[in-house]
Amino acid sequence: MRIDPAGLRQRAAAIAPEMVELRHELNRNPETRFKETDTARTIRAFLSGTRVEVLPPLIGTDTVALLRGSAPGRNILLRADIDALPLQDKSGRPWHSMREGRSHACGHDGHIAMLLGAAKLLDGLADELAGSVRFVFQPAEEEQGGGKLMIEKGLLDAEPRPDAAFALHGWTSMPACSIGAAGGAVMAAADGFVLTVKGRGGHGALPHRAADPVLAAAHLVTVLQSVVSRGVDPLEPAVLSVCAIHGGHASNVIPDEVTLEGTIRYFDGSLRRLIEEKMEQIAGGVCAANGCTHSLLYQEGYIPLVNDAGMVGFARRVAEGLFGAGSWDEASPRTMGAEDFAYYLEKVPGALLRLGLGEEWPRLHSPQFDFNDEAIETGIALLAGLALEFSSAGVSR
């Protein structure tokens, strides 16, 4: 490694307590997608005390900042997501959310703190930095694709254009402070659907005079499972889940219609059209057999997240150089969860890296979740190390 591992770790350790306190403040004041006004203000205020240049926002509550090195070199983008979930905080921590029905249950407060810590660390080493580091604090990762919107607004086209992109995500089920990633598709596409079954309402005592959409919907909940089990290659991972059913308002009235809502996950992008076509066929057949009709709204969501194998290898070399060979978690699995960092990696080689929070730590998106402060120092050092090493080192791909 071209960087001094011991010195970098010492700098991260000196910065970490301040970043832990900042994380606690963010945790007390979570904000959901596109409403991250206070969060953005905190980020920008922190960066104002450094040599990092804060650029004009692209979509409102985002913060993009640039640190230029003292010599020509390559350019790296580091991203943290900043939005919270519409979920009640039940962690019981002294710094628990003070905002009803909102919490940082996906760890984005930790992501912000680690990237701000890396910015502060790199600010102190700017004379040793070649190229540039672009820090991206992105809103609306949960469901709305804030990253995609920022890219559409030119995030990746602005000079100096990034040569690589990395994000670091806290991850449960991994040993605390371990780091892991794998090349290829590691997080799934996430589509949604709204399937409306239209029948003819009537009295519950006279079902023969109605066309019962409840009965048709009940069949659909089970038969739709055959889309994956009988329509998709069994060696190709895919999921179709019906997650909500809406219909009817009285116990003795057959309604006119019932709505099914759910999610679809896969790694192979070619499955999107196949799954939609199979759903149409099945819904048409089941509804016709029950005297009903249907309409299917298929909602294309996030694309699969594909890590660049060469960049994963580079990140592993940096991690093991900083923390030792045992720091890298070989068992970093694929997941059917989704992430809008996929849109960055569609345009720029890079990787989403996972930072272990503890094998028994409360799961992401759980009301009991709280970021493990023990991992923040590791995250700061890793992000800074990636930037310093990438700006001057070669990456084999």
C-alpha positions in Angstrom: 0.0 0.0 0.0 1.1 3.5 -0.7 -0.6 4.9 2.4 0.6 4.5 6.0 -2.0 2.1 7.6 -1.0 2.9 11.2 -1.1 6.6 10.7 -4.4 6.5 8.9 -6.0 4.3 11.6 -4.7 6.8 14.3 -6.3 9.7 12.5 -9.6 7.8 12.1 -9.5 7.0 15.8 -9.0 10.6 16.7 -12.0 11.7 14.6 -14.4 8.9 15.5 -15.7 10.2 18.9 -16.8 13.4 17.2 -18.5 11.5 14.5 -20.3 9.2 16.9 -21.8 12.3 18.6 -22.8 13.6 15.2 -24.5 10.3 14.4 -26.4 10.4 17.6 -27.7 13.8 16.8 -28.8 12.6 13.3 -30.4 9.6 14.9 -32.5 11.9 17.1 -33.7 13.9 14.1 -34.4 11.5 11.2 -36.0 12.8 8.0 -37.7 10.7 5.3 -37.1 10.9 1.6 -36.9 14.3 0.0 -37.5 16.0 3.4 -33.9 15.8 4.6 -33.7 19.6 5.1 -32.2 19.5 8.6 -29.9 16.6 7.7 -28.5 18.5 4.7 -28.0 21.6 6.8 -26.0 19.6 9.3 -23.8 18.0 6.6 -23.1 21.4 4.9 -22.3 23.1 8.2 -19.8 20.4 9.0 -18.1 20.6 5.6 -17.9 24.4 5.8 -15.1 24.0 8.3 -12.9 22.2 5.9 -11.2 22.8 2.5 -13.8 20.6 0.9 -15.8 22.6 -1.7 -19.6 22.3 -1.3 -21.2 22.4 -4.7 -24.8 23.6 -5.5 -27.4 20.9 -4.8 -28.8 18.9 -7.8 -32.2 17.9 -6.4 -32.7 19.9 -3.3 -31.7 18.1 -0.1 -28.5 16.5 -1.6 -25.0 17.6 -0.8 -22.2 17.1 -3.3 -18.7 18.2 -2.2 -15.3 18.1 -3.9 -11.8 17.8 -2.4 -9.1 18.4 -5.0 -5.7 16.9 -4.4 -2.4 18.6 -4.8 -1.4 16.7 -7.9 -3.0 15.2 -11.0 -4.5 11.8 -10.4 -7.7 9.7 -10.7 -11.0 10.8 -9.3 -13.1 8.7 -6.9 -16.7 9.2 -5.8 -17.8 8.2 -2.3 -21.5 8.1 -1.5 -23.6 8.0 1.6 -27.4 7.8 1.7 -29.1 10.2 4.2 -32.9 9.5 4.4 -34.7 7.7 7.2 -37.5 5.2 7.2 -41.2 5.8 8.1 -40.8 3.4 11.0 -41.1 3.9 14.8 -37.8 3.8 16.7 -38.0 1.1 19.4 -34.3 0.8 20.0 -34.5 2.3 23.5 -31.1 4.1 23.1 -30.6 7.4 24.8 -30.3 9.0 21.4 -33.4 7.4 20.0 -35.5 9.2 17.4 -37.4 12.2 18.7 -39.6 12.3 15.6 -42.7 10.1 15.7 -42.9 7.4 13.1 -39.4 8.0 11.7 -36.1 6.3 12.4 -32.7 5.6 10.9 -33.4 1.9 10.9 -31.3 1.3 7.8 -28.2 2.9 9.3 -28.0 6.0 7.1 -27.0 8.1 10.1 -23.9 5.9 10.4 -23.2 6.2 6.7 -23.3 10.0 6.9 -21.1 10.1 10.0 -18.5 7.8 8.4 -18.3 9.8 5.1 -18.1 13.1 6.9 -15.3 11.6 9.1 -13.5 10.5 5.9 -13.9 14.0 4.5 -12.3 15.5 7.6 -9.5 13.0 7.6 -8.8 13.6 3.9 -9.0 17.4 4.4 -6.0 17.0 6.7 -4.1 15.0 4.1 -5.1 17.0 1.0 -1.4 17.6 0.2 -0.9 13.9 -0.1 -3.9 13.4 -2.3 -3.7 13.2 -6.0 -6.8 13.6 -8.3 -10.0 14.4 -6.4 -12.6 12.9 -4.1 -16.3 13.6 -4.7 -18.4 13.2 -1.6 -22.1 12.5 -2.3 -24.7 12.7 0.4 -27.7 11.4 -1.4 -31.4 11.7 -0.4 -34.2 9.3 -1.0 -32.4 6.0 -1.3 -35.4 4.2 0.2 -37.8 3.5 -2.7 -37.7 6.7 -4.6 -34.3 6.5 -6.3 -32.6 9.8 -5.3 -29.4 8.5 -6.8 -31.0 8.0 -10.2 -32.4 11.5 -10.1 -29.0 13.0 -9.3 -27.4 11.1 -12.1 -30.1 12.4 -14.5 -29.2 15.9 -13.3 -25.6 15.3 -14.3 -23.9 14.1 -11.1 -21.5 11.7 -13.0 -21.0 14.1 -15.9 -19.5 17.0 -13.9 -15.7 17.5 -14.1 -13.7 16.0 -12.8 -15.6 12.9 -13.8 -15.3 9.9 -11.4 -13.2 7.0 -12.4 -14.6 4.8 -9.6 -17.5 4.9 -7.2 -17.8 3.3 -3.8 -20.5 3.2 -1.1 -20.2 1.6 2.4 -23.3 0.1 4.0 -23.6 -1.1 7.5 -24.6 -4.8 7.5 -25.8 -7.1 10.2 -25.1 -10.9 10.2 -21.4 -10.0 9.7 -18.7 -9.8 12.4 -18.4 -6.3 13.8 -15.9 -4.1 11.9 -15.4 -6.7 9.2 -15.6 -5.7 5.6 -16.9 -7.7 2.6 -18.1 -7.6 -0.9 -18.4 -9.8 -4.0 -18.2 -9.1 -7.7 -21.1 -9.4 -10.0 -24.8 -9.0 -9.2 -25.1 -8.8 -5.4 -28.4 -7.0 -4.9 -31.6 -7.5 -6.8 -33.9 -5.5 -9.0 -37.0 -4.3 -7.2 -40.2 -3.9 -9.1 -43.7 -3.5 -7.8 -47.2 -4.2 -8.9 -50.8 -3.3 -8.3 -53.2 -5.9 -9.6 -56.9 -4.9 -9.5 -59.5 -7.6 -9.8 -62.8 -6.1 -11.0 -66.0 -8.0 -10.4 -69.7 -7.3 -9.7 -70.6 -6.7 -6.1 -73.7 -8.0 -4.3 -75.1 -9.4 -1.1 -73.0 -12.0 0.7 -76.0 -14.2 1.0 -76.6 -14.2 -2.7 -73.1 -14.9 -4.2 -74.6 -16.5 -7.4 -75.8 -13.0 -8.4 -72.4 -11.4 -8.1 -69.0 -11.9 -9.7 -66.8 -12.3 -6.6 -63.5 -10.5 -6.9 -62.5 -11.7 -3.4 -62.6 -15.3 -4.5 -60.6 -14.5 -7.7 -58.1 -12.5 -5.6 -57.7 -15.4 -3.2 -56.9 -17.8 -6.1 -54.4 -15.3 -7.5 -52.4 -15.0 -4.3 -51.6 -18.7 -4.5 -51.4 -19.1 -8.3 -49.1 -16.2 -8.8 -46.4 -18.2 -7.0 -46.2 -20.3 -10.1 -44.8 -17.4 -12.0 -41.4 -18.0 -10.3 -41.8 -21.7 -9.5 -42.9 -22.7 -13.0 -41.9 -19.8 -15.2 -38.4 -19.0 -14.2 -35.3 -21.2 -14.5 -34.9 -22.8 -11.0 -31.2 -21.9 -11.1 -32.0 -18.2 -11.5 -33.1 -16.5 -8.2 -36.4 -14.6 -8.3 -39.1 -13.7 -5.8 -42.7 -12.6 -6.3 -44.5 -11.6 -3.1 -48.1 -10.4 -2.6 -47.7 -8.1 0.4 -51.1 -6.3 0.6 -54.8 -7.0 -0.2 -57.4 -4.3 -0.2 -61.1 -4.9 -0.8 -64.5 -4.7 0.8 -65.9 -2.7 3.7 -68.7 -4.8 5.2 -68.8 -8.4 6.4 -72.0 -9.2 4.4 -71.2 -7.3 1.1 -69.3 -8.7 -1.8 -67.3 -5.7 -3.2 -66.9 -4.6 -6.8 -63.1 -4.9 -6.8 -60.1 -6.1 -4.8 -56.5 -4.9 -5.2 -53.4 -6.9 -4.7 -50.0 -5.2 -4.2 -46.6 -6.7 -4.0 -42.9 -6.8 -5.0 -40.8 -8.7 -7.5 -37.1 -9.3 -7.2 -34.5 -10.8 -9.6 -30.9 -10.5 -10.7 -31.2 -11.2 -14.4 -32.7 -8.1 -16.1 -34.3 -10.2 -18.8 -36.7 -11.6 -16.3 -38.6 -8.4 -16.0 -40.6 -8.8 -19.2 -41.1 -12.5 -18.7 -42.5 -12.1 -15.2 -44.8 -9.3 -16.3 -46.1 -11.4 -19.2 -46.7 -14.4 -17.0 -48.6 -12.3 -14.5 -50.8 -10.9 -17.2 -51.6 -14.4 -18.5 -52.4 -15.9 -15.1 -54.5 -12.9 -13.9 -56.5 -13.0 -17.2 -57.2 -16.7 -16.8 -58.1 -16.7 -13.1 -60.3 -13.7 -13.4 -62.1 -15.0 -16.5 -62.8 -18.3 -14.7 -64.5 -16.3 -11.9 -66.5 -13.9 -14.1 -64.1 -11.0 -13.4 -61.7 -8.8 -15.3 -58.4 -7.3 -14.2 -55.9 -4.5 -14.7 -52.2 -4.9 -13.9 -50.0 -1.9 -13.2 -46.4 -3.2 -13.3 -44.0 -0.7 -11.7 -40.4 -0.9 -12.8 -38.2 -0.1 -9.8 -34.5 -0.4 -9.0 -32.1 -2.3 -11.3 -29.8 -5.0 -10.1 -26.7 -3.8 -8.3 -23.6 -5.2 -10.1 -20.2 -4.8 -8.4 -17.1 -4.5 -10.6 -14.9 -7.5 -9.7 -11.7 -5.5 -10.2 -12.9 -2.8 -7.8 -13.9 -5.4 -5.2 -10.4 -6.8 -5.4 -8.9 -3.3 -5.0 -11.1 -2.6 -2.0 -10.1 -5.9 -0.4 -6.4 -5.0 -0.8 -7.0 -1.7 0.9 -9.0 -3.2 3.7 -6.5 -6.0 4.4 -3.7 -3.5 4.2 -5.4 -1.3 6.8 -6.8 -4.0 9.2 -5.2 -7.3 8.4 -6.1 -10.4 6.4 -8.8 -11.4 8.8 -10.7 -8.2 8.3 -12.3 -9.3 5.0 -15.5 -11.4 5.3 -15.4 -14.0 2.5 -19.1 -14.9 3.2 -20.6 -11.6 1.9 -23.7 -13.1 0.3 -26.1 -11.9 -2.4 -29.4 -10.6 -1.2 -32.8 -10.0 -2.8 -32.8 -6.5 -1.2 -32.3 -3.6 -3.5 -30.1 -0.4 -3.5 -30.2 2.6 -5.8 -26.4 2.7 -5.8 -26.9 0.3 -8.7 -27.4 3.3 -11.0 -24.0 4.7 -10.1 -22.4 1.3 -10.8 -24.3 1.1 -14.2 -22.2 4.1 -15.3 -19.0 3.9 -13.3 -16.9 0.9 -12.1 -17.1 0.5 -8.4 -18.6 -1.5 -5.6 -21.0 -1.4 -2.7 -19.0 -2.6 0.3 -20.5 -4.0 3.5 -19.3 -3.1 7.0 -20.1 -5.6 9.7 -22.2 -4.4 12.6 -22.3 -7.7 14.5 -23.6 -11.2 13.8 -26.3 -10.9 16.5 -27.1 -7.2 15.9 -30.8 -6.2 15.3 -31.6 -6.5 11.6 -31.8 -3.6 9.2 -35.3 -2.1 8.9 -36.1 -3.4 12.4 -37.6 -1.0 14.9 -34.9 -2.2 17.3 -32.1 -1.3 15.0 -29.4 1.2 15.9 -26.0 1.6 14.1 -23.1 0.0 15.9 -20.8 2.9 17.0 -17.9 0.5 17.3 -17.8 0.3 13.4 -17.6 4.0 12.7 -13.8 4.3 13.2 -13.3 1.4 10.7 -15.6 3.0 8.2 -13.8 6.3 8.3 -10.4 4.7 7.8 -11.6 2.5 5.0 -13.3 5.3 3.0 -10.3 7.6 3.4 -7.9 4.7 2.5 -9.9 3.9 -0.7 -9.6 7.6 -1.8 -5.9 7.9 -1.0 -4.9 4.6 -2.6 -7.1 4.9 -5.7 -5.8 8.4 -6.5 -2.3 7.0 -7.1 -2.5 3.2 -7.4 -3.4 1.0 -10.4 -6.5 -1.1 -10.3 -6.4 -4.3 -12.3 -9.8 -5.2 -13.9 
